[in-house]
Amino acid sequence: MLGESVADATGLSRHDAVQIGERMFELIGDALKRGESVKLSGFGTLDVRSRAERIGRNPRTGQEHRIAPHHTVVLIPSARLRDALEPARAATKVQK
């Protein structure tokens, strides 16, 4: 779906648009694996965070279990993205 949208917007072939997108995501993934932050202008910053070991609980049974330490990717939205989402957030609050 994203490849088609890019192809329509740019005039590139769908194949070329998909190849560019796949390569872009490979480069983003490689940078994150190296522990680097990735800034996507107008969208936000992808960052790797370390999560400490913790105790989790199965909500159905209440049984506790260990969650191993791991790394996760977080998105810190840009001001432009937050502003763009603000009308949607306001509409959601009115409906509740």
N, C-alpha and C positions, 0 to 999 in steps of 0.2 A: 504494500500500500504506500509506504513512504517513497519507494523507488519510483512508482508511477507518478506521485505528486511532484517529485523533483524533475522527472522527465517532462511532465506537462509544463512546469513553471520555467524550465530552462531551455527547452527545445532539444535536449540531449536524448539519445535513444534510451529506452527503459533499461537495456542491458548495461550501458555505460553508467547510468545513474546508480544502478544497483551496485556495480563494481566500485564506484567511488565511495558510496555509503559503507560498503563492507570494509574497504581499506581504511576509511576514516575510523570506524569502530575498532578495527585491529590496532591502529595507532593509539587510540584512547586507552584501550585495554593494556597495551604494552607500557604506556606511561604510568597507569595506575599500579601495575604489577611492580614497577620500579619505585613505587611510593611517592610519585610526583602528583601534584595537583594539576587538574586540567580545566582551564578556563574556556568557557563557551560564551563568547560575547553576546550580551543581550538575553542569555538564558540562565547562566549560573556557573558555579564551580563544582567540579567533581573532586572529592577528596577521600583519601583512605583513612579510616579510623580504626584503632585497635580496641577491641572489646575484651574486657577482663573476664576471667572465669566467674561463673555465677551459678546459683541454684535456681532452677526453673521448677514449675509445678504444672502437671497435667490438669487442665481445668475440669476435665470429666471425672477423673478418679481422685484428684488431690495428691497423687503420688509425686514426691520430689525427685528430681534428677539433676545431674551435673551438666551444665552447658559449658563446653570447652572454650578456652579463649580463642578468638579469631579476629580476622580483619573484615571490615565491611566498607562499602562505598556509600558515601552520603552526598546528596546534592544540596548545595547552599544556593538558593535561588537569587538571581540578580534583582536589583531594585526594579528594573523594567518588567521582569516576569511577575514580581509581587504586585506591582501596580496594575498589570494587565489582568491579574486574577482577582483583584479587589472587587470589581463589580459583581463577579460570580459569587464571591464570599458574602457580599452584602445581600444579594438575592436569596442565598441559602438561609441566611439568618432570618429574613422576613418570612420565609415559608415555614420555618419551625414553629 
